[in-house]
Amino acid sequence: MSGEAPIKLVICWHMHQPSYRDAGSGCYRLPWTYLHGIKDYVDMIALLENAPAAHAVVNFTPTLLEQLSDYAKQISNAMERQSELGDPLLAALIAEQMPTQAEAREELIRAALRTNEKRLINRFPSYRHLVDLAKGVLRNPAMLAYLSDQYLADLLVWYHLAWLGETVRLNDTRAKRLMAKLHGYTLQDRRELLALIGELLAGVVPRYRKLAEEGRVELSVTPYAHPIIPLLIDTATTHEALPEAPLPAAGRYPGGRERSLWHIEEGVRVFEKYFGFRPMGCWPSEGSLSEETLTLFADSGFRWTASGETVLRNSLHRSEVSTHGCIHRPYRLDRQPLTCFFRDDGLSDLIGFSYADWHAEDAVNNFIHHLENIATACRHEPDRVVSVIMDGENAWEHYPENGYHFLEALYRRLAEHPHIELTTFSRCIEEKIKAQTLRHLVAGSWVYGTFSTWIGDRDKNRAWELLIEAKHAFDQVIAIGSLSKEQRTLAEHQLALCEGSDWFWWFGDYNPSESVQDFDQLYRLQLKTLYHTLELSPPAALEQVISCGGGEAEAGGVMRRGSDHIAHHG
């Protein structure tokens, strides 16, 4: 390897949360946005800040950016006692009195148990003790009446302390003091913790923006509400990779191309609002691409996009290009200016699914060894680029100390390696890395190279049919012109939330029942809100459960290999 140019490595972290906010009440139904905010988003940026020689791509979904901003504002207002918090867990954290009703107290307790037991509960003896008591109470609900408010306060404090990022625990004096106190937390303590949470959330976007302005990270975007654009355009693209998959009986999604453009344009608008510049790249929701999707991205001014390795292999096969040589390079569809990068599934999944139980240095040694083997195998390829693309938030709670030691060692070792160049997708383009031409692109995602995670079984197709019905109602109301300009804008935005991919991902009997129930209820709530925004009565079908789940995802019910939804609780 000594005489060769370094192999280029791009690590792309995808940061994504769907909208958990009920537009009708303004309340958040699930807490995952702010919890990942105080743990993963702050740790990921802190580790990059501490590794000045490292480079990475960080992708943000616009719905995540909006929620982070909303949480920060809500917490700021609540600290000044100007308004109440719209998140039930945060509101309970600083409540002067805990709820008295048994049902509300049980709900709080259950919420404070929804986390990784091995890494986030067992690590802290005080939290472990509180959790053990909670489990005993849940087995005998009559005991709820005997729990003190102090117990609930301590449980809520420890839940949030456990969710703090490792870099926060190591460096923030307030976090250190609260953890050292162990129990007996006062209202003042709880307000201090809320203030810390608010500061962390408010700092996420400025910190990433600063590193982008310094050229140390590249920031990219996903279409607004994380829709599967190829399916919005034409559900029949499912058959390019899965010819026998059953499709929704309702037919194609009406006006899907126009809705796709809306998501792209709105996504860029929101990105520019928070980061101050137009992104060069677009990570499509779930790495989902089709030939028409590539055209939309190119026409929208993006210079690069990316997907999964199986999409590439399917496309190479259809283009009658041998897959036995080096595939680690950029590609371009014939007559298209857009450069496509494809994820190395093996390397990405090692980080997402395997290394959590390894010693950090051993894991990094193994990762580098694989890269060196790729470099050797591709030594005759002058335009070598290895793309590691994965979820940037959920994997870390399965690692010791939130992945701190692994990521610190990974950045350090990669940055100092003489034959590996950490770079970004845009830099590869600027350095005129030559892209190989593909005659065809087979539509698919980075999950199995198909769209089977979002369409093709009974429950997923039923969810599509409800969405298609709602879109027909939307089109009819818009055609009549009965809505004001403001109402139409609200309706377009609410429709976009319903078009997001997350709802369809969770439906199916292979996912955990509790998570499926959460997303089933939230999806139907979002559709009902759309009808109300259109000044229509929601159909009775929205009162019926779509999917019950019942399976166990990988990694103890928290992962599905090959997806960016390494999402817990599901």
N, C-alpha and C positions, 0 to 999 in steps of 0.2 A: 504493500500500500504506500510505501514511502515516496515513490515517484509520482503518485497520482494526485490530482486535485481533490480536495476534501469533498466528501459526499454531502450534499445539502439536506438538512433535516428541518422540516417545518412542524412545529407542535401547535396545534390549534385547539383551544379550549372553548367549548360552546356553553354559554350561560343562558339558561332558559327557564322561565316559569310561566305557565298560562295565567290568565286573569282569574284570581280566586275571589274577586270582589263582586258582590251582588249589587248591580247597578240600581236596583230598586230601593234597597235599604242603605246602600253605601257601606255595608259591613263586609269584612273579609270572612269567608266561610272556612278557609284553611290557612295555616300560618307559614307555609313553607317559604314564601318569598322573603320575609324578614328574617326567618331563622337561617336560611342559607346566606342571607346578607351579612349577618354578624359572625358567621363561621367561614364559609367557603369563599365568598367574594372578597372579604378582607384578607384572608390568609393568602389567597392566590395572588393578589396584587402586592402584598407585603413581601412575599418570597421573590417576586420579580424585581421589586424595588431593591432588594438586598443582593441581587445578582446582576450587576451592571453590564456584564459581558454577555448575558443571555438575551435571546430574542424569542418572541412568541406571537401568535395571532390569538386574539380574544374576540369571540363573536357574542354579541348581545341581541336578544330578542327585544323589540320595542315594548311589548307588554311588560317585560321585566323592568326596563328603565322607568316606565311610567309608575309602576307599583313602588319601586324603591323611592322615587321622588315623593309619592303620596304618603308613604309611611313616615318619611323624614319630616314632612310638613305636619302630619297629624301628631307626631310625638312632640315636636316643637310647640305646637299650640296647646297640647295637653299639659306640658310642663309649665306653661304660663297660665294654665287653667282657663284658656279661651274656648276650648271645646273638648268634647269627650272623644276617646279613641274608638275607631271603628273596627278594632280587632279584639275579640273577646278575651284572648289570653293576655294581651298587653293591658287591656282595661282592668282585668282582675289583678294583674301584678301590682298596680298602684291604687287598688280600691281601698278606701278607708274601712269598709266592712265587707267581709266575704258574703257570698249569697247564702241565704238561710234555707232555701228549698233543697230537699235531698237530691232531686233530679239535677239541679244546676251544680251542686257540689260534686256529684258523681261525674258529670260531664267535664268539669275542670280536672278531676283526678285522672280520668281516662286520657285527656289531652296531654297531661304532664308525663304520661307513660309512653307516648308514641315517639320513641327514639331508639337508637341502636343500643341494645342492652349490653353487649360485650364491650363496646368501646366508650360509650357515653354514660352508662349507668354504673357498671362495675368499677370503673376507674375511680369514682369518687365515693368513699365509704358513707359520707353523710347522705348523699343522694340515694345510694343503694338501700340504706336503712329506711328512708322515707318511701321508697318504691315498694319495699317489702311490706310495710304497713299498709300501703295503698292496695296492694294485691289482696291482702287479707280482708280489707274492708269490702272490696269489690266481690269477694266470694260470699260475704255476708252483709248485704246492703243495709240491714238494720243498724249496723255500727256507724253509718254516716252521721247520725245525729250526735254521736259522741266525739266526733273530730273537732278539735279546736280551730279557730281562725288562724292561730299561730302555725299550726301544722300545715294548713293550706298555703299560707304565706311562704313558709320555708320550702315547701314542695315547688311552688312556682318560681322562687328565686333559684333553686338548684337546677330546675329544668333549663332556665335561661343561662345560668352559669355553665352548664354542661355543653350548651350549644355555642358558646363563645369560641372564636377561632383561637388556635394555639398561639399565634403571634400576639393576640390580645391578652391572653392569660400570662404570657411571658413578660409583657411590657407595660401593661396598664396598671397603675397603682390602685385604682378603684376595684378592678377585677381581683387583684391580689388580696386586698383587704376583705372584700366580701367572701372570697373563698376561704380565707383564714378564719373568719368568724364562725363558720360551720353551721350555726343555727340561731334561732331567736332574732330573725331579721325584722327590723322596724319599718314603718312606712317611709321614713327618711332613707333607709337602706334601699328600699324597693324603688323609690323615686331616683336615687342615684344610679341604680342599675338601668332604669329606663332612659335616663339622660345619656348613659354610655351607649345604649342600643341606638338611640337617635343619632348620636355623633358618628357612630360607625356607618349607619345607613346613609347619612348625608355625605359622608366622605368617599363612598364607593366610586361614583361617576367622576368626581374631580381627580381622584388618584389615578384612575385608568387614563383619563384624558391627558394628564400631565406626562405619563410615560409615552403616550402616543405622540405628543408634541415633541418629545425628546428623541423620537425615532427608535425607542426601545421595544415598543410593541406595535403591532398593527391591529386596528380595530375594524371589525366587519359587522354586517347586519344580516338579519333574517327577515323575510316578509312579515308584515306587522303582527298578526296574531298566530303565526306559526302554522299556516295551512299547508296541506299537501297539494301544491299547485298543480302537478300533473293530473290529479284526480278532480280538482275544480274545473280544469280545462276540459277533460274528457275521462270519465271513469273507465272507459274501455282501454285506456293505456295499461290498466291492470293486466290485460291479457298478453302484453308483450313478453312478460316474464312468467306469467301463470295463465296459460291459455284456457284452462278449465275452470277458473275461479268464477263462482256465481256472483252476479252484480245486483245492485239494488233494483227492485222491480219498478221503481219510479223513473228509471232512465237517467240520462245525463243531467248533471247539475246545470240549471238554466243560467246563462250569462256568466259562465265560469271564467272565461278569458278576461272579461271586464273586471270581475271581482279580483282576479289574480293581479291585474295591473293596479287596482286600488290598494291591495296589500303591499305591493312593491313600493308604490309611491308614498303611501302613508308610513311605511317602515323607514324609508329614507328621510322623510320629513321629521319623524320623531328622533331618529339617530342624529341628524344635524342639529336639532334643538338642544340636545344634551351634550354633544361632543364638538359642535362648531365646525364640522367639515363633512363633505360628502364621502362616504366609504367607497373604496375601489373594489371591494369584494363582497360577495353574498354567499353565506352558507345557507343553502335552501333547507327548509324545515325537514328534518330527518334525512338530509342528503338526498331528497327526492328530486329526480330530474327526468325530463323527457325532452325530445327534440324541440317541441314548441316552447317548453319552459326555458330552454337555453336561448331561444330567439327573444323571448320577453326580457330576460336578463341582459342580453347584449343590447337590445333596443333601449333599455333603461340606463345604459352607460356603465354597467359593471365591467370590470376587466377580468375578473376571475370568479369561479365558483368551484364547488367540490362535491364529491359524493363518495360512495363506498366501493371497496375493491371488487365486489361481485358484480356491480353495475359495469365496471370496466371490463371484467372478464367476459360477461355476457355480450358486451358491445364489441370487443375484439373478436369473439367467436363469430358474431353475425357479420362483422366486417371482413371475415376470413383472414385475420391477422393471427399469427402464432402467439400463443400465450406462454411458450416455453422460455422465451428470452427475458430480458430485464423489463419489467413493467413499471419500474419506479421512475417516472418522468411525467411531465405535463402532456396534456392531450388537447386537441382542438377538433371539433366537428367540422367536417368538410364545408367550406364556404362560410364558416362562422369565425368572428374575431375573438370570441370569448375563450379564455384559457381554462381548462378543467384539470383539477388535481384530484387524485383518488387516494383514499385512506388505505394505509396498510393495516388490514384487519387484525393480523396477528400481533403486531407491536401494540396497537391501540388497546386490544383486549387484554394483553398482559398487564397493562396499567390498570384497566378498568376492573379486571376480575381475578387476577392471579397474584399480583405482587403484594396485596394487602397483608398477607400472612408471612411474607418474607422479611428478613432483616434488610434494612434500607440499602446498605452498601452492596449486599448480595444481589438485590433486585436491580440496582443500577448497573452492576457488573454484567448481569445477564442481558439487560437491555442493550448495553453497548456492544456486547459480544454479537448479538443478533445484527446490529447495525454494521459491524465490521464484516460479518458474513455477507450481508447484502452488498456492501461496497465491493467486496472481492468478486461476487457473482456478476456485478454490473460494471466491472472495471473497464470494459470496452465501450460503455455508454457515456458519452461526454456530457449529457444533460440530465444527470441523475438527481432526482428529488424524492426523498422519502417523506410521506405525509402521515403524521400521527394526529388523528382528529378524534376527540371524544368529549363526553360530558365533563364540564369543569367544576361540578358542584357535588354530586351525590356519592361518588366513589369514596371520598375521603373519610367519611364516618366509619368505613370498614377498615381503615388504616389506624395504626397506633398514632396518637397525637395528631389526628386529622391530616395525616400524610405529610406532616411538617418535615420529618427527617428524610423521607424518600424524595420529596420535591427539592429540598435544599441540596441534597447530594446529586440529584439528576441535573439540575441547572449548572451546578459547579463543575461536575465531571464533563458534561457535554461542552460547556464553554471553553474548557481548557484542553479538550481533546484535539490533537494536531490534524486529525483526518476527518473530523466531523464539523460542519459549519451550520450552526443554528441560525436560521434566517426566517423570512416571511414570504408569503405567496407573492406579494407585490414586488418585493426585491427580486425574486426569481424572474418576474416579467421584465422589470427594469434592467436586469442584467442580460436580457435577451436569451434566456434559456429556451432552446428550440422545442416547440410542441409537436408531437407526432399527430398525424391526421387520422381521425376516425371517420369512416364512411357512414356509419350508423351509430346511434346511441339507443340502447335498449332501455326503456323506461323502468325505473326502479328506485329503491332507497338504499341506505346503508344497512338496513335490517334485512338480511338474507338476499338482498338484491331485488326484492319484490315490494309490493304494497300490501302484503297479506296482514300486516299488523294493523291496518286501518280500514280494510274493506275485504269482503269475500266470505265472511261467515254470517250466520243469522243475526246475531246481535249488532255487529258492526253495520251490516246492510240496513237493519231497522233504524239505526241512528241516522244513516244517510237519508233514508226515506223521510224521516221527520224533518231533517234539515231542508231537503228539497221542497217539501210541502210549505215550510216556512218561507223559503225563497220565493215561491210562487205568490204567496200572500204579500210579501214585500214588494214584488214587481207590480202587482195589481194596485196596491196603495200608491206607489210612486207614480204609476201611469195616471191615476185619477187626479193626482196633484193636491190631495187634501191636507198634506202636512206642511207646516211652516218650514222655512229654511233650517231653523234650529232643530226642529223635530226630525227632519230628514237626515241631518248630520248625525244626530244621536242614533237614529235607526241604522244608518250605514255602519257606524261603529259597533253597535250591538250585534248586527249581523256578522261582522268580522270575528267577534269573539266566539260566536257559534260555529264559525267555519274553521276554528283552530283544530289542530291534529290530535290534541291530548285526549279529547273525549273518546274518539274512535280507538285510540291505542288501548285504553283501559277496558273496553268492552270485550267480553270473551271469557270462557270458563277457565282459562289458564292463569288468570290473575287473582290475587287475594281478594276475598269477599269484601273486607272492610274498605279497601281502596276503591274497588269497583263501585261500591255503594256511594262513597263520597263523590266520585266523578259522575256517576249516573244522576245523582240528585242535582249536582251543580250544572250539568249539561242541560237537563230539563228546565232548571231554573233560568238559565241563560236564554233558552228558547221562549219560555213564558214571558220573560222581560222584553224580548223582541216583539212579541205580539202586542204587549201592553204599549210599547213605544209606537207601534203602528196604529194604536187605538182600536185594536181588535181583541176579541176574547180568545184565549188560548184553546186549542182543541183538547177534548177530553183525553186523547191519547197521551198527552204529556203528564197525566196523572199516573200512568202505568210504568212500572219499572222496565227498563230496557234490558239490563243485564245484571246477573247476580254474582258472577265470578265463582270462585271456589277452588282455584288452583293455587300453587305455590310457585312464585317466580324464583329465579336463581338467587343465590346468596341470601338465603333465609327469608325469602319473600320480598326482596328489595331490588333485584336486578333482572333484566332480561338481556342476555348476551347479544351484542350487535346493535343495541339501541342507545340513543342518547338519553333515554328515560331510565337511567339508573336511579329511579326515583323510589324513595322509601314509601312506606305506608300506603300501599304500593310500591 
